[in-house]
Amino acid sequence: MTPTLWGRIQTRVIVLGVIGAVITLLITPLLPMGRLSREQGYRVTLTILVAVILLGVGWELAYHGLQQFRWDKDWPTVFGLVTIANEGLLLWLLTRYTSAVVPRDLRPSAPAFGIEFTLTWLAYWGFVNGPIRVVLPRWRYTGGRVL
């Protein structure tokens, strides 16, 4: 099964919205947030999660364009894992050097951002490459669409 563009977007939004939210809610109190209170920490990490979801739609469009140059119009699974680098780097730059994601006074530390982003992304990637087939058995026959 080759996921369609719409299927990949749906999967990314729904799985990051559910699995990503659970991971974020669980790990936020454990992150080295420095001067930020727990409430501010949750505000920052949940805002970053929303940014990952929204930027992810743009990334899916870019990946779809790149996939058109491949004969099978799909990525090897490891390419999906390696995208953590470019997606994380872009989000880190937006978070650190602009106020587009979080206000200046609420910027997370590099370790807090790295831990939160990496764990959330790995949970998403792991779920999409395994358990989703059990939870949504028709997912693979509908081009990755969830709805």
C-alpha angles and dihedrals in degrees: 000000000000111000114234121230092254090047093052091049092049092047093049095048097044099040094044089044092054108025092032092051092050092049092045094049091049100047102036095085089052096052122104095247096163112200096003120107120232091259091050089047091055090046091053098044094045090047089052089049091054089048090051089053095046095043088045091066088056091046090052090055090050093046090049090055092049092047090060088073092059118085094230094040091230141093128243108249093251090061087062089055095046091055087078087083100056095037093048093046094051092047092046091052091048091047096044104039105029137041090230094106108023132002118262094252092055100048112138123231118260093252092049092049093045095049094045095045095043096048092045093047094047091048090051094046093045093049094048092049096048131000096040088075089061097042094044106025094176092051094093093049095051099056093264094303115148099189 
